[in-house]
């Protein structure tokens, strides 16, 4: 294979970003082609690289960048089925996002800088996927963090966007510090930062601190992939533009952590303790985020918590020792979650609000956005894991992996001994994933029913759908819902990416059924769902859907018949309140994790900062000012003695002589 092709894949979006920044203000008309063309060409090249590499093949090439006195840093490429598959996903989603953004941010004056950052974000993820050296991978990892900071804070005029961008940056950096030490320790133990050398060292048992290395790396993964306890930044990141949310949630930043663990899976298989920690982290993340999603009113926050939970599925598959199932779900989820966010953007564009309850009061919303309505329905079915869509097959692959791990027969596919995966990790993942399947079906059905099928205005007099003060920061301007023109509610640039992403959402799952397709591209193991988990997982998802439907019908009946209902249900028939009961309030506020962190970390740091400010201003600065005042007073005293008057000097001299004479006489 010509190495120029994989080199161009990350290089083109980076060059496009530089060109967009350089010409954005001088030639605004060039911003859109410079945003779309390089990313689209990179997507095509990523597909060409994947086809040329084929199945069951790998490619390694490196050139030394610099000596370090220890392990060298190399500009290296490591291509295999995993990198090929994920690079195609990144290219597809990034291209759809760039095309979609041309309409979504059509009137935004800062579109050139936005488009440049999206291109740079894409280039950084390509670098992470293709890199064969951990230090170079770290560069792409950190560039994504910086891009996310600027993109989440795109609407910096609003306090929510500013605080969300800062929170995302700080929380992910909190995980990146131990992650950096983990990479250094891994390179020191393996004697190299090159990924093939690291994997060879892990296979030969030459890593001296596998548990410590794995735990340090998991800290960075928890931050980047929004796993408990560093998950709190992702729901708040919804303050950014909706296309950015699609990019972050589907194919770039949050996927990077899962990809890294999958890439270094032999290292993690050396530590059963680290796998149990990963399993517990995934279990808490899955269940907690699904409960939170069932209680949210903001459409994008529902999808954000959904992403957190689905990332928990991927982490659970890794904890079960099966990276093949994890990456299968990563790619499947990337397609339908990008579709969900882009469809949500169309709905927000038409409804002029992010609130699901407000959308429920708009007559005929689904007729205004038919493409978004149908594609969101397709994506929600895939999210719930119902056949025959892709989410069913990838979710069942995760459940099957957990089932095998629980039985002591983990599907490690030759990366390590099956006995290296603790059965406890398998049971933790299996039980939590099954419960999450139930909750996912419930919140997916709740979202679809409340947003599109609630009877508008069925209860009491309602407030306006959205006034100027209620518009979300990222919602572009559009007419009020009752005045919107259905023909313009879905611009072509926002409509066609939905159907492009709907194709893999509906059809990608079957790629795992034949051993000579997707499994051959990855580790060669089976991705077929087992009968027990398929029936159990699907049954639980259906139960969740039916429970949400029953609760929605009951709440709707109370509204339409005029029977007394709680004040909160007068506005909208919300099945989440019925299903969660006393957990509804805590779940809506993320179970108080943010408040806990504020009490444990923010307030003490704030108090320490105030103490430092007091000491600096009142104590340190007081001493500095005091020394200055003392010197000033001394100068004044000396100045009094230096009058320049000869008579004064002679008088002082005479007085001194008299005084000395008196003292001598005495």
Residue pairs with C-beta under 8 A, 6 or more apart in sequence:
1 49
1 52
1 53
1 59
1 79
3 61
3 77
5 45
5 48
5 49
5 52
6 45
6 49
6 59
6 77
6 79
6 130
7 77
8 42
8 45
9 42
9 45
9 46
9 49
9 87
9 91
9 126
9 130
10 42
10 123
10 124
10 126
10 127
10 130
10 140
11 123
12 38
12 39
12 41
12 42
12 45
12 123
13 38
13 39
13 42
13 94
13 119
13 120
13 122
13 123
13 126
14 119
14 120
14 123
15 38
16 34
16 35
16 37
16 38
16 39
16 116
16 119
17 116
17 117
17 119
17 120
17 123
18 116
19 30
19 34
20 30
20 31
20 34
20 35
20 112
20 113
20 115
20 116
20 119
21 112
21 113
21 116
23 30
23 31
23 34
23 112
24 30
24 31
24 111
24 112
24 113
24 115
24 116
25 112
28 111
28 112
31 111
31 112
31 115
32 102
32 115
34 115
35 98
35 101
35 102
35 115
35 116
35 118
35 119
36 95
36 98
36 99
36 102
38 119
39 91
39 94
39 95
39 98
39 118
39 119
39 122
40 91
40 95
40 98
42 91
42 94
42 122
42 126
43 88
43 90
43 91
43 92
43 94
43 95
44 91
45 91
46 84
46 87
46 88
46 90
46 91
46 126
47 88
47 91
49 79
49 84
49 87
50 84
50 85
50 87
50 88
53 59
53 79
53 80
53 81
53 84
55 81
55 516
55 520
55 521
56 81
56 520
56 521
56 524
57 80
57 81
58 78
58 79
58 80
59 77
59 78
59 79
59 80
60 76
60 77
60 78
60 79
60 132
60 196
61 76
61 77
61 132
62 74
62 75
62 76
62 77
62 132
62 133
62 194
63 74
63 75
63 76
64 72
64 73
64 74
64 75
65 72
65 73
65 74
65 75
65 136
66 72
66 73
70 187
70 188
71 187
71 188
71 190
71 191
71 192
71 193
72 192
72 193
73 133
73 135
73 136
73 193
74 132
74 133
74 136
74 193
74 194
75 133
75 136
76 131
76 132
76 133
76 136
76 194
76 195
77 130
77 131
77 132
78 130
78 131
78 132
78 194
78 195
78 196
79 130
81 520
81 521
81 522
81 523
82 259
82 262
82 263
82 323
82 327
82 522
83 129
83 130
84 521
85 327
85 331
85 518
85 521
85 522
86 129
86 251
86 255
86 259
86 327
86 330
86 331
87 126
87 129
87 130
89 250
89 251
89 255
89 330
89 331
89 334
89 335
90 122
90 125
90 126
90 129
90 251
90 252
91 122
91 126
92 251
92 335
92 500
92 501
92 504
93 246
93 247
93 250
93 251
93 334
93 335
93 338
93 501
94 118
94 119
94 121
94 122
94 247
94 251
94 252
96 246
96 338
96 342
96 497
96 500
96 501
97 118
97 243
97 244
97 246
97 247
97 338
97 342
97 497
98 115
98 118
98 119
99 493
99 496
99 497
100 243
100 246
100 342
100 345
100 493
100 494
100 497
101 111
101 114
101 115
101 118
101 241
101 243
102 493
103 491
103 492
103 493
103 494
104 241
104 242
104 243
104 345
104 349
104 476
104 494
105 111
105 114
105 241
105 243
105 476
106 476
107 476
107 477
108 114
108 476
110 154
113 150
114 151
114 154
114 241
117 147
117 150
117 151
118 147
118 151
118 243
118 244
118 247
120 143
120 147
121 143
121 144
121 147
121 148
121 151
121 247
121 252
121 253
122 247
122 252
123 140
123 143
124 140
124 141
124 143
124 144
124 147
124 252
125 140
125 144
125 251
125 252
125 253
125 255
125 256
126 140
127 136
127 137
127 139
127 140
127 143
128 137
128 140
128 141
128 144
128 256
128 259
128 260
129 259
131 137
131 140
131 195
132 194
132 195
132 196
133 193
133 194
133 195
134 183
134 186
134 187
134 193
134 194
134 195
134 198
135 183
135 187
135 193
137 195
137 260
138 180
138 183
141 176
141 220
141 224
141 256
142 176
144 224
144 252
144 253
144 256
145 169
145 172
145 173
145 176
145 224
145 253
146 169
148 165
148 168
148 169
148 172
148 237
148 248
148 253
149 165
149 166
149 168
149 169
150 165
151 240
151 241
151 244
151 248
152 161
152 164
152 165
152 168
152 237
152 239
152 240
152 244
153 161
153 162
153 164
153 165
153 166
153 239
153 240
154 161
154 240
154 241
154 244
154 474
155 161
155 239
155 240
155 241
155 473
155 474
156 162
156 165
157 473
158 239
158 473
160 236
160 239
160 473
161 239
161 240
161 473
163 236
163 239
164 233
164 236
164 237
164 238
164 239
164 240
165 237
165 239
165 240
167 232
167 233
167 236
168 233
168 234
168 236
168 237
171 223
171 230
171 232
171 233
172 223
172 224
172 230
172 233
173 223
174 223
174 230
175 219
175 220
175 221
175 222
175 223
175 224
175 230
176 220
176 223
176 224
177 219
178 215
178 216
178 219
178 220
179 216
179 217
179 219
179 220
179 221
179 223
180 220
181 216
182 212
182 213
182 214
182 215
182 216
182 217
182 219
182 220
183 193
183 217
185 209
185 212
185 213
185 216
186 198
186 207
186 213
186 217
186 264
186 267
187 193
187 198
189 201
189 206
189 207
189 208
189 209
189 213
190 197
190 198
190 200
190 201
190 202
190 206
190 207
191 197
191 201
192 198
192 201
195 263
195 264
198 264
198 267
199 264
199 266
199 267
201 207
202 210
202 264
202 266
202 267
202 269
202 270
203 266
205 270
207 213
207 267
207 270
210 267
210 270
210 271
210 274
211 270
211 271
211 273
211 274
213 267
214 267
214 268
214 270
214 271
214 274
215 271
215 273
215 274
215 277
217 260
217 261
217 264
217 267
218 261
218 274
218 277
218 278
218 281
219 230
220 257
220 260
221 227
221 257
221 258
221 260
221 261
221 315
222 228
222 229
222 230
222 231
222 257
222 281
223 230
223 257
224 253
224 254
224 256
224 257
225 254
225 255
225 256
225 257
225 258
225 311
225 314
225 315
226 233
226 234
226 254
226 285
226 307
226 308
226 311
227 257
227 281
227 282
227 285
227 308
227 311
227 312
227 315
228 281
228 284
228 285
228 288
229 593
231 285
231 289
231 308
232 590
232 593
232 594
232 597
234 249
234 254
234 304
234 307
234 308
235 292
235 301
235 304
235 305
235 308
235 590
237 245
237 248
237 304
238 245
238 298
238 300
238 301
238 304
238 354
238 474
239 473
239 474
240 248
240 474
241 474
242 300
242 341
242 342
242 344
242 345
242 348
242 474
243 341
243 342
243 345
245 300
245 303
245 304
245 341
246 337
246 338
246 341
246 342
246 345
247 338
248 254
249 303
249 304
249 307
249 337
249 338
249 341
250 333
250 334
250 335
250 337
250 338
250 341
251 334
251 338
254 307
254 311
255 330
255 334
257 311
258 311
258 314
258 315
258 318
258 326
258 327
258 330
259 327
259 330
261 268
261 278
261 315
261 318
261 323
261 326
262 318
262 323
262 326
262 327
262 330
265 318
265 321
265 323
265 412
265 415
265 416
266 415
266 416
268 274
268 275
268 278
268 318
269 275
269 321
269 412
269 415
269 416
269 417
269 420
269 421
270 416
270 420
272 420
272 421
272 422
272 425
275 319
275 321
275 420
275 421
275 422
275 425
276 319
276 422
276 424
276 425
276 428
278 315
278 318
278 319
278 425
279 316
279 319
279 320
279 424
279 425
279 426
279 428
279 429
280 428
281 315
282 312
282 313
282 315
282 316
282 319
282 428
282 429
282 432
283 312
283 316
283 428
283 429
283 431
283 432
284 432
285 308
285 309
285 311
285 312
285 315
286 309
286 312
286 313
286 316
286 432
286 433
286 435
286 436
287 432
287 435
287 436
287 439
288 591
289 305
289 306
289 308
289 309
289 312
290 305
290 306
290 309
290 435
290 436
290 439
290 440
290 443
291 439
291 580
291 583
291 587
291 591
292 305
292 587
292 588
292 590
292 591
293 301
293 302
293 305
293 306
293 309
293 439
293 440
293 443
294 439
294 442
294 443
294 446
294 576
294 579
294 580
294 587
295 576
295 577
295 580
295 583
295 584
295 585
295 587
295 588
296 302
296 305
296 356
296 588
297 355
297 356
297 357
297 574
297 588
298 354
298 355
298 356
298 472
299 344
299 347
299 348
299 354
299 355
299 356
299 359
299 447
299 451
300 341
300 344
300 348
300 354
302 356
302 443
302 447
303 337
303 340
303 341
303 344
306 337
306 340
306 383
306 440
306 443
306 444
307 333
307 337
309 436
309 439
309 440
310 329
310 333
310 337
310 383
312 432
312 436
313 329
313 333
313 395
313 398
313 433
313 436
314 326
314 327
314 329
314 330
314 333
314 398
315 326
316 398
316 402
316 429
316 432
316 433
317 323
317 325
317 326
317 329
317 397
317 398
317 401
317 402
317 429
318 326
319 405
319 421
319 425
319 428
319 429
320 398
320 401
320 402
320 404
320 405
320 410
320 411
320 421
320 425
320 426
320 429
321 401
321 405
321 410
321 411
321 412
321 415
321 416
321 418
321 420
321 421
322 397
322 398
322 401
322 404
322 405
322 410
322 411
322 412
322 413
322 525
323 413
323 415
323 522
323 523
324 397
324 411
324 413
324 519
324 522
324 523
324 525
324 527
325 394
325 397
325 398
325 400
325 401
325 411
325 527
326 398
326 401
327 522
328 393
328 394
328 397
328 512
328 518
328 522
328 527
329 394
329 395
329 397
329 398
331 394
331 508
332 382
332 390
332 391
332 393
332 394
332 504
332 508
332 509
333 391
333 394
335 390
335 501
335 504
335 505
335 508
336 378
336 379
336 382
336 383
336 389
336 390
336 391
336 501
336 505
337 379
337 383
338 501
339 375
339 376
339 378
339 379
339 498
339 501
339 502
339 505
340 376
340 379
340 380
340 383
342 494
342 497
342 498
342 501
343 372
343 375
343 376
343 379
343 498
344 372
344 376
345 494
346 369
346 371
346 372
346 489
346 490
346 494
346 495
346 498
347 359
347 365
347 369
347 372
347 376
347 451
348 354
348 472
348 474
348 475
349 475
349 476
349 478
349 489
349 494
350 365
350 368
350 369
350 372
350 478
350 481
350 484
350 489
350 490
351 358
351 359
351 362
351 365
351 465
351 466
351 481
352 465
352 466
352 471
352 475
352 478
352 479
352 480
352 481
352 484
353 359
353 465
353 466
353 470
353 471
353 472
353 475
354 472
354 475
355 466
355 470
356 447
356 450
356 451
356 572
357 450
357 571
357 572
357 574
358 465
358 466
358 470
359 365
359 450
359 451
359 452
360 450
360 451
360 454
360 456
360 572
360 573
361 454
361 456
361 457
361 462
361 465
361 571
361 572
362 456
362 465
362 481
362 482
363 456
363 457
365 451
365 452
365 481
366 373
366 452
366 453
367 486
368 481
368 484
368 486
368 489
369 489
369 490
370 490
371 490
371 495
371 498
371 499
372 490
372 495
372 498
373 452
375 498
375 499
375 501
375 502
376 448
377 448
378 389
378 502
378 505
378 506
379 502
379 505
380 444
380 445
380 447
380 448
381 389
381 391
381 444
382 389
382 390
382 391
382 392
382 505
382 506
383 391
383 440
383 444
384 391
384 440
384 441
384 444
384 445
384 541
384 544
384 545
385 391
385 392
385 395
385 396
385 437
385 440
385 441
385 537
385 538
385 541
386 392
386 441
386 538
386 541
386 542
386 545
387 393
387 538
388 506
388 509
388 510
389 505
389 506
389 509
390 504
390 505
390 506
390 507
390 508
390 509
391 505
391 509
392 509
392 529
392 538
393 509
393 510
393 512
393 513
393 527
393 529
394 509
394 512
395 433
395 437
395 537
396 529
396 530
396 533
396 534
396 537
396 538
397 512
397 527
397 529
398 429
398 433
399 430
399 433
399 434
399 437
399 529
399 530
399 533
399 534
399 536
399 537
400 411
400 528
400 529
400 530
400 533
401 410
401 411
401 429
402 426
402 427
402 429
402 430
402 433
402 533
403 426
403 430
403 530
403 532
403 533
404 410
404 411
404 426
405 411
405 421
405 423
405 425
405 426
405 429
405 430
406 423
406 426
406 427
406 429
406 430
407 423
407 426
408 418
408 419
408 423
408 426
409 418
410 418
410 420
410 421
410 426
411 418
411 525
411 526
412 418
412 420
412 421
413 523
413 524
413 525
414 523
415 523
433 537
434 536
434 537
434 540
435 540
437 537
437 540
437 541
437 544
438 540
438 541
438 543
438 544
439 544
440 541
440 544
441 540
441 541
441 542
441 543
441 544
441 545
441 548
442 544
442 545
442 547
442 548
442 575
442 576
442 579
443 544
443 548
443 576
444 544
444 545
445 544
445 545
445 548
445 549
445 552
445 575
446 548
446 552
446 574
446 575
446 576
446 579
449 548
449 549
449 552
449 575
450 552
450 572
450 573
450 574
450 575
454 552
454 556
454 572
454 573
455 556
455 559
455 560
455 573
458 556
458 559
458 560
458 573
459 559
459 562
459 565
459 570
459 571
460 570
462 571
465 480
465 481
466 480
466 481
478 484
478 489
479 485
511 517
511 518
512 518
512 519
512 527
512 528
513 527
513 528
515 524
515 526
518 527
519 525
519 526
519 527
529 537
547 575
547 579
548 575
548 576
548 579
549 575
550 575
551 575
551 576
551 578
551 579
552 573
552 575
554 575
554 578
555 565
555 569
555 573
555 574
555 575
555 577
555 578
556 573
557 563
558 564
558 565
558 569
558 573
559 565
559 569
559 570
559 573
566 577
568 574
568 577
569 577
576 584
577 584
580 587
586 592
589 595
